[in-house]
Amino acid sequence: MAVDLRRNRERMVREQIEARGIKAPEVLRAMRTVPRHLFVDEALQAQAYGDHALPIGHGQTISQPYIVAVMTALLQVKPGMTVLEIGTGSGYQAAILSEIGAEVYTVERVRPLYLAATKRFRDLRYYNIRTKLDDGTLGWPEKAPFDRILVTAGGPEVPEPLLDQLADPGIMVIPVGQSKRSQTLVRVIKENGQIKKENRGAVMFVDLVGKHGW
Ligand code: SAH
């Protein structure tokens, strides 16, 4: 079983990530290392390395591996950076950021998911991830500024508090859409007091629910 899962993980990285043009070595290494099957229900472990999102309960999902890789690569995370993630979910994306050497702060609004992810980080010894139960569209003001901010749920706009809490220079990656269930992946770059936004393709995320979300 364990050997099969390791083989599935290696195949996932080769066929879904490398073959689609993701080259950043730190992203590939993190995706080879983090045991994605331990971030889903036991009954779904055999499907954990498939080319799709999977349900994690409470109407939420763990993102497709390729999407996690794309977002992580766009974020250009370096070891030692402080990263804020909104939408902890299973904790998989946070573990990838942690594996790259970031100090990770992650916020989840659904209590059982927050509790499960917090326990998972402890069990798997991701000691550089801090968790909070809250509306992440408000950010985490006490820990700001953040070198990088990653939002893994889709809302109607870039939440103002997150823009304020982004360091200068800083990069934020967030799915934004005027309708639910279909968004554009937006990369926000803050530099010398200026904000630049790049559209990076169509994506489909669960709803960002909150004061500055739906
Ligand atoms: N990064 C996750 C993906 C989870 S799906 C992973 O790797 O598994 C998105 C998550 O965002 C859901 O768990 C949802 O409950 C959460 N979410 C939605 N709106 C939120 C908000 N305003 N603050 C914090 N979390 C939110």
Boltz pocket constraint, residues with backbone or C-beta under 6 A from the ligand:
constraints:
  - pocket:
      binder: B
      contacts: [[A, 60], [A, 61], [A, 62], [A, 63], [A, 86], [A, 87], [A, 88], [A, 89], [A, 90], [A, 91], [A, 92], [A, 93], [A, 94], [A, 107], [A, 108], [A, 109], [A, 110], [A, 113], [A, 134], [A, 135], [A, 136], [A, 137], [A, 152], [A, 153], [A, 206], [A, 207], [A, 208], [A, 209], [A, 210], [A, 211], [A, 213]]
      max_distance: 6.0
